[in-house]
Amino acid sequence: MAYFNHAFCKSFLATDVAADGVASSALTTAQVGVVGDTDWLTVTPSTAAPIVAPNKHLVFVQGSLHANDNIGNNPGHGGYAESAKSKGINLRYVTRLGRSTCTAAAQPTASICVGADCAPCGSNLFLRVDIKGSPALRFLNHNAYAIGDSSGDAYANGGALPGLCCATGQEYLDPAMALAAAAQMLLFDPLINPFARECQSGATLHGITVTDSTGGLDGLDTVVINAAGTGYAVGDYVSITGGGGTGGVAEVTTIGGGGAITGVSVRAAGSGYTAGAGLATGVLTGGGDGLATIDITVDARIATFSITDILNGGYTPTTDPVADVVTACACFEGAYVDTTFGNCSFDTRDHYEKEPVSLIMSVLDETGDPCNDCGVFTSTPGTMAETLGEKVLRDLLLTDRYMQSPYNQGNADSARIREIEGSAGIVTAINRDGLYKAYYLQHSVPRFNNPTGVFDNDQYLVQVYVDCSDTATIGELDALWTGIEDAANALGNPVTFDTYL
């Protein structure tokens, strides 16, 4: 606490909120509560409004994450196993109450779509992808880019790519074939491979989407369940093998009693299907006893394929894409994975990524300039998770350092010393890959004794983290923060409990 005489932030971990009347000394590990500064017993919003009188203080407390008092050797004063406490909170001077959202990470995606006449026979379709953002900068010290072309690449496919030669009299290559060849070359490029992959949906690749206005694709449109089966789980996948087609995949979206399927959605349209009833099903990923029969309807315009399927014969290319009005889109998604270390060797100086990669795709002409007539680019930015356990752990260790309990690191025997000193318990209490919700209480007290001082306000922030999967504790903290809001309002302080996106 001695680091800043005018500003301070203290972090807590919550796994439970104490009921009324629990002594701060009786709190279990990571159990939190609000106590009055006279009897030091926990209170809840249901106790009274306001919770305390205008001239009294609240103190936020948490059962210690330290299992012993080996540091300091002073158990007479509670030692390090004593509950962690905030400064006194005068509700008249609470300036901010808030909470974050449990927002999971989302991968960025980028798509480039080309028309039927964008791959003339005798020339190449050039596809460029740029990778931007801090992951690429850390990897290369500059942003990454590469160019692939429709001639294919021997090392990318173990030999010559099939279907990339025009037949006699053919004017344009099927755009799906051209895009697939160029995209595969890019994904095997050592500069692009660590950061991007073809778009995915569950277990099924969706690298290339093909549109055929003549109806030649015959991909799945809808799947209707006739016999529900048992033992399925949401997220199971079923490959549709009946109806004369290939590549169709449905995902189980809802189930009833006993794991009976009540809803599915098409994840891969495939091609070559004929609409009908009573079709058999093929491979199931995830469990269950297999479906008896299904009905399908056919979408004769759009189908999705993996790049490998298109280049290895899973797709029948047209020899006249202009007449058949065939267009195609290639889709990439960010797939960067950072290096992480285990808890035993965890160091607060370890890097963890806070920014998703950014993907930009474009079609080039043979001079290397952007092609204005071919190539429509669309993208969806990625988002990082809020808030990762990596940040929570660092905040808790910083709070421990404020209390003169350093986290030993950088030495060969650091893991042993952390076990002795007790900070290892903080590391193991946090799921570093997990998602946490944060609750904030900011407090500011005017300096009445020195209103002209440089530091015109003493302020500090209490932040409480809770695992996003712990819905019970989240509900309890929501109620506690709402009670603090009501109590502050009753004292004439119109602070509001906000949610920060």
Secondary structure, DSSP 8 states (H G I E B T S, - for coil): -TT-SSEEEEEEE-SEE--TT-BGGG--TTEEEEEETTT-BEE-TTT-SSSS-TT--EEEEE--S-S--TTTT-GGGTGGGS-EE---B-GGGEEEEEEE--B--B--EEEEEE-TTSSBTTS--EEEEEEESHHHHHHHSS-EEEEEETT--HHHHTS--TT-S--TT--B--HHHHHHHHHHHHHTSTTTTTTEEE-EETTEE--EEEEETTS-S-EEEEEEESS--SS--TT-EEEE--TT-BSEEEEEEEE-GGG-EEEEEEEE--BS---EEEE----EES--S--S-EEEEEESSEEEE-HHHHHTTSS---S-HHHHTEEEEEEEEE--------STT--TT-----S--EEEEEEE-TTSSB-SSS-EEEEE--B--BTBHHHHHHHHHHHHHHTT-----SSTTHHHHHHHHSTHHHHHHS-TTSBEEEEEEEEEEE-TT-TTSSS-EEEEEEEEEEETT-HHHHHHHHHHHHHHHHHHHHTT----EEEE-
